[in-house]
Structures are given as structure tokens and as C-alpha cells.
Amino acid sequence: MAKEVAELCAAKGVLVTPLLMLLTAVAMPLVIAVGAPAWSGESLAAADDLVALARDLAPLAPALAQLPAEAAVQALIVQQFLPLLVLVPVLGAMTLVTTSIVGEKQARTLEPLLATPITTAELLAAKTSVAWLVSLTMLAAGFMALVGAAGALTQPGVAGTLLAARPLALVAGLAPAVAAVALVLGVIASSRAQDARTAQQAGALVALPVVGMFVAQVAGRQLLSTGWLLIVAALLWLLAMLLAWLGARIFDREHILTRWT
């Protein structure tokens, strides 16, 4: 793990793409909820369809029911964009773990590591845990930045809705599980791929459902309850453990060594 951290510090450029995604996920809902009404000179409370949608979603997001119309619509917009934050650890995890494994392949520094007595499970655990922790650190920083910015720029009470049960289940429950699945898929893909971009394409398998959730929420058609988010997170953890077991067996170190020598 110390080796992974040292290599990450020496190649900070791999964090550029996840950080840009993080900036987009934090800034976009605020631009729409605060900037667009200020630029147009029209209040969000005048958008009857958005006000009605915010009230309709009150059973799943009770905090919305306690807010005035303007604040309720702002809270609705901010919460609708929360799935973008879930993509941050997915993108970060995939980028870091595939760059680490494929990068060591290309630099031929993985060979001496594979020749050590360390087990395959220990090797993959070290690589995935660092990528997972870094990705979750970015997620936590982005979420706190969103809460702080919402508290400073939006109507009173909007920031508090982000600390309700459902947003926390999405950010603290679902996002880490999705990132774990992305990590093990990245390991499996990296064990066979010869370049990082090819390995990162496996991330689409995880990102597409999250994008689908985002599109459904923006369209106002689907908003998973807190309970369903936790159930999905538990199922994803089971999937991650199954894929991790599979990944440790697919990562055939002897075959890799003999193929490269």
C-alpha cells in the first residue's frame, strides 16, 4: 500500500479526470438551482411543474415537504444531481487501479512483485484498497463541498436536506459499493489488457446503471427510497466479493510471468 501511495504521489495526473468529474458534480446543480434563476430573473417558485414534482416526492424525501416552494425546488434540483457524485468514486477507482496494474505491466515493474512470496489476494487487496480509499476521499470532499456551497448559496433549509437519510444512503451506502464493484472489474480487465484505456472500458458496465439512475431522476420518473438504496448497496457488496474471488483466480501470476519473459 505504501508503494501504491508513493506511485500515486509521483503521478498525480491520473487524478485529473476524477477531479474534473467531481467539480462538475458539485457545480452543475448549483448553477442550475441558483445561477440560472438569477440570470433569467425568474423565481423557481414560478415553475409550477417543478414545485408539483417536489411536493410529489415528499413521501420519499420528507424534508422537501417542510420547505417553501423556492427552497423545495432548489433542494429537488440538488438531490436529482447526487448520482453524479456516485460516478466520482467509480471513475476514480477504475482510473487508479487500471493505471496501477497496466502501468506496472508496461514499466515491467510488476514482474519482481509477482515473484515475491506475497499472495495474489494480498497484492490485489493492496492495489484496490488504496484506489478505493482515495476515491472515497474525493467523494467525501465533494459531498462536503456541495453541502457547504448549498448552505451558502441556496435558500435556508436546502443544505439540510442533503443530510437526510436518503442522500446519505446514496452517498455513504451505495457509492462505496459501486466503487468496489468497479475496482474488481478493473482488476479483472487489467489482468488481461495491455493498456489502461482498454481496461477502463469495463467501467462502463458499472457507470451505465448509475447514469440511468441519474437520467431517471432528472426526468422525475424514479427516485429510489432509502431502504431500496441500502438493499441495492448490500447486493452490490455481495457482487463485489464474488468478483474479487473470481479476480484473484483470473489474475494468474505464473501465466503472466511466463508470458512476459
N, C-alpha and C positions, 0 to 999 in steps of 0.2 A: 504493500500500500504506500509506503514511503517513496518507493521508486516511482509509482504512478503519479504521486503528488509532485515529485521533482520534475518529471517529464511534462506534466501539465503546466507548471510554472515556467518551464522553458519554451513552451509552445502555446502561449495564451491566445493565439489567433483562432484556435479551434472553438473558442467560446463566443466568437463574434456573432455567428448565426443565431445561437440560442438567445444571446443578449438582445439582438435586434427583434426577435420574436417576443421577448419579454417586454421590451419597450412598446411594441405595437399593442400587446395585450393590455397594458396599463393605460396607454394614451388614447386608444381608439374610443372606448366607452365614454371617457371624459370629454373628448372632442365632440362626440355626438350629443351627450346629455347636457353639456354646459356651453361649448363653443358654438355649435350650430344654432341654438336658440338666441344666443347673444348676437350672432352675426345677422340673423334674419329679423331680429326684433320681435319675434313671436314666442309666446309662452308655451311650454309643453302642456300646460293645463288646458290649452285651447284645442289640443289634439284629442278629440272625444274617443277615437278608436283606441288610442294608447291608454287613456285613462280607464276605459272599459276593460281592456286587457289586463291592466294592473289590478283592477278590482276582481276580475275573474280568477286570477291566480292567487288570490288571498288565501284560499284553503291550503295551498302548498307552501306559500310564503306569507305567513300570518303578519309579519312585520309590515308588509305593504298596506294592510288594511288600516293601520293606525296613522298613516301619513296623509297630509294634504295632497291634492291632485298633482301639483307640480313636483313635489318630492317623490310621490309614488311612481311617477313616470321615470324620473331620474334613477330611482332605485331599480326599476324594472330594466332599464337600458344597461345599467352597470352589471346587474346579475345575468342578463342574457349573454354578456360577453365573457363570463367567467370560464366557459370551456376553452377559450383561447389560452388561458393560463395553464390549463391541463396539458396543452400541447408543448409548453415550455420544457417541462422535465422529459417528455417523450423525445423531443428534438435534441435536447442536451444529452440525454443518456445515450441515444443512438450515435450521436456525433462523437462523444468521448470514447465509448467502448470500441466502436469500429476503427476509429483513428488509432487507438492504442494497440489493438491486435494486428490490424493490417499494416500499420506503420512499423511495428516491430518486425513483421514479415519482410517488408521492403528494405528495412535497415539491417536485416539479418541479425538482430539482437535477441530474437525470441529463441533461437537455437540453444544458446548456453542456458537460458532459463528453463527450457524444456528438459535439458539434460540433468538438472538438479533433482534431489530427492523429493522436492515439493510435489504434492499430488495435483492432478488436474483440477479437482474441485477447489483446492486451496488457491491455485493460480487464478482460476476464473472468479472465485469469490473476491480476491483482492482487486482484480480489474473492475468488476461490476460494482463493488461496494463504493469505491472512490467515485466512479461516474454517477452512481445513484445519489450519493450524499451531495456532490457538487450540484447536481440537477435540482435536488430538493432545496438546497440553499438558495439557488436562484428563484425557485418558486416562492419560497417564504419571503424573500426580499421583495419580489414583485407584488405579492399579496399585501404585504405591509405598506408598500408604497401606494398601492391602489386605495387602501383604507385611509391612509393619511391624506392623499390628494382628494378623495371624496369628502373627507371631513372638512377640508379647507375650501373646496370649490363648489360643492353642491349644497342643496338645501339641508337644514338641520334634520337629523334622523336618518339620512341616506346611508352614511357610513356605518351606522349601527346595524343596518340590515345585512351588511356583509359579514357580520359576526354572529348571525343567526345559525341555527342548526344545519339548514340545507347547504348554504355556501361553504360552511366549514367541512361538511361531509364531502362536498365536491373537491375542495382543495386539499384537505388533510386526509381524506379517506380514499377517494377514487384516484386522484392524481399520482400518489406514490405507487399504487397498484399498477396503473397503466405504465408508469415508467419502468417498473420491474419487468413487466412483460416485454416492453420494448428492448430492455437490456439483454434479456436472454435470447430474444430473436436476433439481436445484433451479434451476440456471441456465436450463435449457430451459423448465421450468414458469413461472419468473418472467418470462421474456421475453414470455409471453402472458397471465399472470394479472394481475388488477388489485388483488389483496390478498394478503398474506403467507400467510394460512391456506389459501387455495386452492392456492398454490404448494407449500406444505409437505405437501399430501396426496400428492405424488409420492414423498415419503419412505417411504410405506407399501410401495412396490414393493421397496425395499431392506430395510426393517425386518422385513417378514413372513418372509423366509427365515431371518433371524437369530433371530427369535422361535421359528420352527420348530426350529432347531438347539437352542435353549435347552430347549424342551419335550421334545425327543427325549432330550437328555442327562439332564434331571431324571427322566424315565421310565426311564432306564438302558438305552435301546434303541439308542442311536447315540453313538459317540464317534470322531470323525474322527482319523486318525493325523496325525503331524507332516507327513509327506510329502503327504497329501491336502490339508491346510490350506494348504501352500505352493503346491500346484498350483491350488487354488481362488483363492488370492490373486493368482497370476500371471494367471489368466483374467480376474479382476475388473479388474486393471490394463489389460489389453487392451480390455476393455469400456469402461473409463473414458476411454481415449484415443479410442476410436471415438465415444463420446458427446460428448466435448469437441470433436472435429472437427465433429460434427453441430450441437452447440450454438452454435458460432461462426457457423454459417451460418443457423441459425434466428433468432439474435439480429440481426435486420435493423435496423440503426440508422437507416437512411434512412426506412424504413417507420414506425418508432417515432416519429421526429421529426415526420414529416408528419401522423401520426395524432394527436399531442398538440397540435400547433399550431393 
